[in-house]
Amino acid sequence: MASLGDLLRDWHQGAQAVARGDWDCALRLFSSVSEPPARVSFNVGCVHLLAGDPEAALRAFDRAVTKDACLAVGFLQRGVANFQLERFQEALSDFQRTLAQLRDNTAIDYTQLGLRFKLQAWEVLFNVAAVQSQLGLWTEAACSLGDAISKGPEGVRNDLDIALGQVQKQVPLQPRQVPRGEVFRPHRRHVEHLEPVDFLGKAKVLASALPAGSRGVSPPQPQALDVRGEARPRAAARVPTGRTLASRLLQGCWQLGSPALAPPRSPPAQGYQDPSKDGRWVPLSGEEALRRAWRDAAGPGGLHLQCRGVGGRPVLYQVVAQHVYSAQRPEDLALQPGDTVDVLCEVDQAWLEGHCDGRTGIFPKSFTVPAARRA
């Protein structure tokens, strides 16, 4: 089964293919997503419409609204596909269902969900009039346009007046749809976290100068911690910073573990046990945390390090579920009270991506507490 990262990568690359007009590439990428969410199925339908295949578009929009019965823009686009196939009664039903999803609101803005489109009530009423004009229901079409005029902004009044004049002359109308090339895109924060982040940099080895006259080259010796985790005494010692400190801690992490353990191919997540916080594991995720860990290394208890990661991605910290969360979509991570989750990414202020019991997905932050505050 494809991971969440694979789904997001194909989704993102498919949206890029749509932007450059490569319909075949977009369809291949969107179709490679196993068990696609409603928004990806919606994208497939939009690309089929752009490619001139309303029959395939209709099937894709069917899947989209089946997965998400509240996706008003999905009913709008399915109505357009039915209209192009001259299934006017089905198109009329779809546009009426779109209006029902609006619930007397003037618009639904899909920008926050990744689609740069605002579904307007007046546009849906215009589409209703377009179908009615195709069915020869001229009086009903004129009434629908009248409703559209009452709900539309001042800037579209002229266009609606022209359309009303066409209906009065019994000239059929064509429906409005999502602008060409606009599809749902994954959230920017999701895309930014597709690739592993190197928080600590590469481990460095510092070699001391060789004695004068030495012929051979001695293997370099790392600046590491002793077996108790204490900093080795040096003259004029100072707390190192940035990548130098990260390198030393990372090198120490490998040394304090199994001696035969080779450095990982991608940097794991490092953490240390903070003696001032009941032994809680603290992630080494910033300059201040690195400084504090280095100072703690000189304490009586030494410094305990751990290296952790999931699929090559660093674990930022852990949270514990306080409530049941049932997965609503394939990309969600279901939770039970007491589940400990490795957090891989802070999607936004309300959502986290994490790993629990071999599963990876997103979940509401409000359903969990930091592991140190377990109830």
C-alpha positions as CSV (number, residue, x, y, z in Angstrom):
1,M,0.0,0.0,0.0
2,A,1.4,3.4,-1.0
3,S,2.4,5.7,1.9
4,L,0.9,9.1,2.5
5,G,4.1,10.7,1.2
6,D,3.7,8.8,-2.1
7,L,0.1,9.9,-2.4
8,L,1.0,13.6,-1.8
9,R,4.0,13.4,-4.2
10,D,1.9,12.0,-7.1
11,W,-0.9,14.4,-6.3
12,H,1.5,17.4,-6.3
13,Q,3.2,16.3,-9.5
14,G,-0.2,15.7,-11.2
15,A,-1.3,19.2,-10.3
16,Q,1.9,20.6,-11.8
17,A,1.3,18.6,-15.0
18,V,-2.2,20.1,-15.3
19,A,-0.7,23.6,-14.9
20,R,1.6,23.0,-17.9
21,G,-1.2,21.4,-20.0
22,D,0.2,17.8,-20.0
23,W,-3.1,16.0,-19.6
24,D,-1.7,12.5,-20.2
25,C,1.0,12.9,-17.5
26,A,-1.6,14.4,-15.1
27,L,-4.0,11.4,-15.6
28,R,-1.1,8.9,-15.2
29,L,0.0,10.5,-11.9
30,F,-3.6,11.0,-10.5
31,S,-4.6,7.5,-11.5
32,S,-1.5,6.0,-9.8
33,V,-3.0,6.9,-6.4
34,S,-4.5,3.8,-4.9
35,E,-7.9,4.5,-3.2
36,P,-7.8,8.2,-4.2
37,P,-9.6,10.7,-1.9
38,A,-12.5,12.7,-3.3
39,R,-10.4,15.6,-4.3
40,V,-8.0,13.5,-6.5
41,S,-11.0,11.8,-8.2
42,F,-12.4,15.3,-8.8
43,N,-9.0,16.3,-10.4
44,V,-9.2,13.2,-12.7
45,G,-12.7,14.3,-13.9
46,C,-11.5,17.9,-14.6
47,V,-8.6,16.6,-16.7
48,H,-10.9,14.3,-18.7
49,L,-13.1,17.3,-19.4
50,L,-10.1,19.3,-20.6
51,A,-9.1,16.3,-22.7
52,G,-12.5,16.2,-24.3
53,D,-13.7,12.9,-22.7
54,P,-16.9,13.8,-20.8
55,E,-17.8,10.1,-20.4
56,A,-14.6,9.3,-18.4
57,A,-15.1,12.6,-16.6
58,L,-18.5,11.6,-15.5
59,R,-17.2,8.3,-14.0
60,A,-14.5,10.2,-12.1
61,F,-17.0,12.8,-10.7
62,D,-19.3,9.9,-9.7
63,R,-16.4,8.5,-7.5
64,A,-15.7,12.0,-6.1
65,V,-19.2,12.7,-4.9
66,T,-19.6,9.1,-3.7
67,K,-16.6,9.6,-1.4
68,D,-17.7,13.1,-0.3
69,A,-21.4,13.7,-0.6
70,C,-20.9,17.3,0.5
71,L,-18.5,18.2,-2.3
72,A,-20.7,20.8,-4.0
73,V,-18.2,21.6,-6.7
74,G,-18.1,17.9,-7.6
75,F,-21.9,18.0,-8.4
76,L,-21.3,21.2,-10.4
77,Q,-18.6,19.5,-12.6
78,R,-20.6,16.3,-12.9
79,G,-23.5,18.4,-14.1
80,V,-21.2,19.9,-16.8
81,A,-20.2,16.4,-17.9
82,N,-23.8,15.3,-18.1
83,F,-24.6,18.5,-20.1
84,Q,-21.8,17.8,-22.6
85,L,-23.2,14.3,-23.0
86,E,-26.7,15.8,-23.6
87,R,-28.1,14.1,-20.5
88,F,-29.9,17.3,-19.6
89,Q,-32.2,15.9,-16.9
90,E,-29.3,14.4,-15.1
91,A,-27.4,17.7,-15.5
92,L,-30.4,19.6,-14.0
93,S,-30.5,17.3,-11.0
94,D,-26.7,17.8,-10.4
95,F,-27.0,21.6,-10.5
96,Q,-30.0,21.5,-8.2
97,R,-28.0,19.3,-5.8
98,T,-25.2,21.9,-6.0
99,L,-27.6,24.6,-4.9
100,A,-28.8,22.4,-2.0
101,Q,-25.1,22.0,-0.9
102,L,-24.8,25.8,-0.8
103,R,-27.5,25.9,1.9
104,D,-28.7,29.4,0.9
105,N,-25.2,30.8,1.1
106,T,-24.0,33.0,-1.7
107,A,-20.7,31.2,-2.2
108,I,-18.3,28.4,-1.0
109,D,-14.6,29.3,-1.2
110,Y,-12.5,26.3,-1.9
111,T,-9.2,28.1,-1.6
112,Q,-8.4,26.7,1.8
113,L,-8.9,23.2,0.5
114,G,-6.4,23.7,-2.4
115,L,-8.8,24.7,-5.2
116,R,-8.5,28.3,-6.4
117,F,-12.2,28.7,-7.1
118,K,-15.1,30.2,-5.3
119,L,-18.4,28.5,-6.1
120,Q,-21.0,31.2,-6.5
121,A,-24.8,30.7,-6.2
122,W,-25.5,32.9,-9.2
123,E,-23.3,30.8,-11.4
124,V,-25.2,27.6,-10.4
125,L,-28.5,29.3,-11.1
126,F,-27.1,30.3,-14.5
127,N,-26.3,26.7,-15.2
128,V,-29.8,25.7,-14.2
129,A,-31.1,28.2,-16.7
130,A,-28.7,26.8,-19.3
131,V,-30.2,23.3,-18.9
132,Q,-33.7,24.6,-18.9
133,S,-33.0,26.4,-22.2
134,Q,-31.8,23.2,-23.7
135,L,-35.0,21.5,-22.6
136,G,-37.1,24.3,-24.1
137,L,-38.3,25.5,-20.7
138,W,-37.8,29.2,-21.6
139,T,-40.1,30.7,-18.9
140,E,-38.3,28.6,-16.2
141,A,-34.9,29.6,-17.6
142,A,-35.8,33.3,-17.4
143,C,-37.0,32.9,-13.8
144,S,-33.7,31.1,-12.9
145,L,-31.7,34.0,-14.5
146,G,-33.8,36.5,-12.5
147,D,-32.8,34.7,-9.3
148,A,-29.1,34.7,-10.5
149,I,-29.3,38.5,-11.1
150,S,-30.7,39.0,-7.5
151,K,-27.8,37.0,-6.0
152,G,-25.0,38.0,-8.3
153,P,-22.6,40.9,-7.6
154,E,-22.8,44.2,-9.5
155,G,-19.9,43.3,-11.7
156,V,-21.7,40.4,-13.4
157,R,-25.1,42.1,-13.8
158,N,-24.4,43.1,-17.5
159,D,-23.4,39.5,-18.5
160,L,-26.6,38.1,-16.8
161,D,-28.7,40.7,-18.6
162,I,-27.2,39.6,-21.9
163,A,-28.0,36.0,-21.0
164,L,-31.6,36.9,-20.1
165,G,-31.9,38.6,-23.5
166,Q,-30.7,35.4,-25.2
167,V,-33.3,33.3,-23.4
168,Q,-36.0,35.7,-24.3
169,K,-35.0,35.2,-27.9
170,Q,-34.9,31.4,-27.3
171,V,-31.2,31.1,-27.8
172,P,-29.8,28.2,-25.7
173,L,-27.1,28.9,-23.1
174,Q,-23.9,27.0,-22.2
175,P,-23.0,26.2,-18.6
176,R,-20.3,27.7,-16.5
177,Q,-17.6,25.5,-14.9
178,V,-14.4,25.5,-12.9
179,P,-11.8,27.6,-14.7
180,R,-9.6,25.7,-17.1
181,G,-6.5,24.2,-15.4
182,E,-7.8,24.7,-11.8
183,V,-7.6,21.5,-9.7
184,F,-7.3,20.6,-6.1
185,R,-3.7,20.9,-4.9
186,P,-2.2,19.4,-1.7
187,H,-1.5,21.9,1.1
188,R,1.8,23.7,0.7
189,R,2.9,22.6,4.1
190,H,2.4,19.0,3.1
191,V,4.5,19.5,0.0
192,E,7.3,21.1,2.0
193,H,7.6,18.0,4.2
194,L,7.7,15.5,1.4
195,E,11.5,15.3,1.6
196,P,13.4,14.4,4.8
197,V,14.8,17.5,6.6
198,D,18.5,17.4,7.7
199,F,18.1,19.0,11.1
200,L,21.6,18.3,12.4
201,G,23.8,18.3,9.4
202,K,26.5,15.8,8.6
203,A,28.7,14.2,11.2
204,K,32.2,15.7,11.2
205,V,35.5,14.2,12.3
206,L,38.2,16.5,13.7
207,A,41.8,15.3,13.2
208,S,44.6,16.5,15.5
209,A,47.9,17.6,13.9
210,L,50.4,14.8,13.2
211,P,53.8,14.8,14.9
212,A,56.5,16.4,12.9
213,G,58.3,13.9,10.8
214,S,55.5,11.3,10.9
215,R,55.4,9.3,7.7
216,G,52.0,7.6,7.9
217,V,48.6,9.1,8.1
218,S,46.9,8.3,11.4
219,P,43.1,7.8,11.3
220,P,41.3,10.9,12.5
221,Q,39.9,10.8,16.0
222,P,36.3,12.2,16.6
223,Q,35.6,14.8,19.2
224,A,33.3,12.5,21.2
225,L,32.0,11.9,24.7
226,D,33.6,9.4,27.1
227,V,31.8,6.2,28.1
228,R,30.0,8.1,31.0
229,G,28.8,10.8,28.6
230,E,31.0,13.4,30.3
231,A,32.8,16.1,28.3
232,R,36.5,15.5,28.1
233,P,38.5,18.3,29.8
234,R,40.1,20.8,27.5
235,A,41.8,24.1,28.1
236,A,39.6,27.1,27.5
237,A,36.6,24.9,26.6
238,R,33.5,26.6,25.3
239,V,30.1,25.4,24.3
240,P,30.2,24.6,20.5
241,T,27.4,25.9,18.3
242,G,25.5,25.0,15.1
243,R,26.7,22.2,13.0
244,T,29.8,21.6,15.1
245,L,27.7,20.7,18.1
246,A,25.3,18.7,16.0
247,S,28.1,16.7,14.5
248,R,29.6,15.9,18.0
249,L,26.3,14.8,19.4
250,L,25.5,12.8,16.4
251,Q,28.9,11.1,16.5
252,G,28.4,10.5,20.2
253,C,25.0,9.0,19.5
254,W,26.5,6.4,17.2
255,Q,29.3,5.7,19.6
256,L,27.1,5.3,22.7
257,G,24.9,2.8,20.8
258,S,26.1,-0.4,19.2
259,P,29.8,-0.1,18.1
260,A,29.0,-2.0,14.9
261,L,26.1,0.3,14.0
262,A,26.9,2.2,10.8
263,P,25.6,5.8,10.3
264,P,22.2,5.8,8.8
265,R,21.7,6.7,5.1
266,S,19.5,9.6,6.1
267,P,19.8,11.5,9.4
268,P,17.5,10.0,12.1
269,A,15.8,12.0,14.8
270,Q,18.1,12.7,17.8
271,G,16.9,13.2,21.3
272,Y,18.4,13.3,24.8
273,Q,17.1,12.5,28.3
274,D,16.7,15.8,30.2
275,P,17.5,15.3,33.9
276,S,15.5,18.4,34.8
277,K,12.2,17.1,33.3
278,D,11.8,13.7,35.0
279,G,13.9,11.9,32.4
280,R,11.7,12.9,29.5
281,W,13.2,12.5,26.0
282,V,13.7,15.9,24.4
283,P,14.2,16.3,20.7
284,L,17.4,18.0,19.5
285,S,15.6,20.3,17.1
286,G,17.3,23.6,17.5
287,E,20.3,25.6,18.5
288,E,19.1,26.1,22.1
289,A,18.3,22.4,22.6
290,L,21.8,21.5,21.3
291,R,23.4,24.0,23.7
292,R,21.4,22.6,26.7
293,A,22.3,19.0,25.8
294,W,26.0,19.8,25.6
295,R,25.9,21.5,29.0
296,D,24.0,18.5,30.5
297,A,26.8,16.2,29.2
298,A,29.0,17.5,32.0
299,G,26.6,16.6,34.7
300,P,26.9,13.7,37.1
301,G,24.5,11.6,35.1
302,G,26.1,12.0,31.8
303,L,24.2,12.4,28.6
304,H,21.8,9.7,27.2
305,L,21.1,9.9,23.5
306,Q,18.7,8.1,21.2
307,C,18.4,8.0,17.4
308,R,14.9,7.5,16.0
309,G,13.2,7.8,12.7
310,V,10.3,6.5,10.6
311,G,10.9,5.6,6.9
312,G,13.9,7.9,6.8
313,R,11.9,10.8,8.3
314,P,12.8,12.3,11.6
315,V,10.5,12.0,14.6
316,L,10.0,15.5,16.0
317,Y,8.4,14.5,19.3
318,Q,5.7,12.2,20.7
319,V,2.1,12.8,21.7
320,V,-0.5,10.6,23.4
321,A,-4.1,10.3,22.2
322,Q,-6.7,11.4,24.8
323,H,-9.8,10.7,22.6
324,V,-11.0,8.4,19.9
325,Y,-10.4,9.7,16.4
326,S,-12.0,7.7,13.6
327,A,-10.3,8.1,10.2
328,Q,-12.6,10.2,7.8
329,R,-10.3,9.8,4.8
330,P,-7.6,7.4,3.5
331,E,-4.9,9.9,4.6
332,D,-6.2,10.1,8.2
333,L,-4.6,8.3,11.2
334,A,-7.2,6.6,13.5
335,L,-6.4,6.9,17.2
336,Q,-7.5,5.3,20.4
337,P,-7.0,6.8,23.9
338,G,-3.6,5.9,25.1
339,D,-2.0,5.5,21.7
340,T,1.5,7.0,21.5
341,V,2.2,8.7,18.2
342,D,5.5,9.7,16.7
343,V,5.0,13.2,15.2
344,L,6.6,13.5,11.8
345,C,5.3,16.9,10.7
346,E,3.3,19.8,12.0
347,V,0.9,20.3,9.1
348,D,-0.6,23.5,10.5
349,Q,-1.9,24.8,13.9
350,A,-4.7,22.2,14.0
351,W,-3.3,19.1,12.3
352,L,-0.3,16.8,12.8
353,E,1.2,14.0,10.7
354,G,2.3,11.0,12.7
355,H,3.2,7.3,12.9
356,C,1.6,4.8,15.2
357,D,1.7,1.0,15.2
358,G,3.0,0.8,11.6
359,R,0.5,3.4,10.3
360,T,1.2,6.9,9.1
361,G,-1.4,9.6,8.6
362,I,-2.7,13.0,9.8
363,F,-4.8,13.6,12.9
364,P,-6.2,16.6,14.9
365,K,-3.7,18.0,17.3
366,S,-6.6,18.8,19.8
367,F,-7.2,15.0,20.3
368,T,-3.7,14.5,21.8
369,V,-1.4,15.9,24.5
370,P,2.4,15.9,24.6
371,A,3.8,12.6,25.9
372,A,5.2,14.4,29.0
373,R,1.7,15.5,30.0
374,R,-0.1,12.1,29.7
375,A,-3.3,12.1,31.8
